[in-house]
């Protein structure tokens, strides 16, 4: 995907939100998109996260799909790194899914003010 200026701005906003996710908490691609005013932009947030894995200041491992599944793990090296990072933060993962997803879910719409 070629990164247009509009996409770059969206990616930068996505990264800003991602940096706010506290340790031991996770959010979803869709929650970030909705917070940014792009309710149908979960896929775009996913693309941003795919580019974030080489950026040490962005905790991309804390962004999962709406069911708590580690769908972005293939972008980590090795893929098991996403799960390992979450476990280090006290999050329980089994079969690539966060077990206590509702308890550790962080909603930027609730937690952040515009």
Secondary structure, 3 states (H helix, E strand, C coil): CCCCHHHHHHHHHHHHHHHHCCCCCEEEHHHHHHHCCCCCCHHHHHHHHHHHCCCCCCCHHHEECCCCECCCHHHCCCCHHHHHHHHHCCCCEECCEECCHHHHECCHHHHCCC
